[in-house]
Amino acid sequence: MSDHPGEDSGRSPGEPVQGPPGYDGSPTPSSAPPPGPPPASPPPGYPAFPPPGHPAGPPAPGYYPPAVPTHPKATLALVLGLVAVVGGLAACGLPLLVSPFAWVTGHRVLNEIRASRGQLGGEASAQAGMVLGIIGTVLLVLWLIVVALMVIGFAMADFEHLAAPRGHSV
């Protein structure tokens, strides 16, 4: 007698299947196979999978997440800030005139990046450009005060020179 299909099992088609004593032929919840041994822990150096509901750990070595495109004006804000501060300190005060543009551009780009909810990158460049723009704007205001005081000083010195009586004898 065989239990393979196509072979004669020795029983008629309507006859119930014979099983061990106490088996009535209906499936019972206890008829599920017993649970196997617990899964083995990963070898040292390999991270274990996190439990459900917990964030995953760092990516596997050699895996790089897809790159997020950088906001096109993030680099512009950084370059304007660098030109303003470095040029203003190294050359003369004229490059400081672009500082407010770096500040405003960096601030706008930061707002747009944060509003994109991860779709745009370049936050660090935009923030650095904004900070350099703020520093450059403060230096610009100080530079303008110094220039104004110099102009006033020269005007006062020239005015005193013109107002002073000359030693003419009559």
Helices and strands as residue ranges (DSSP letters): G 29-31, H 74-90, G 94-98, H 99-115, H 123-163
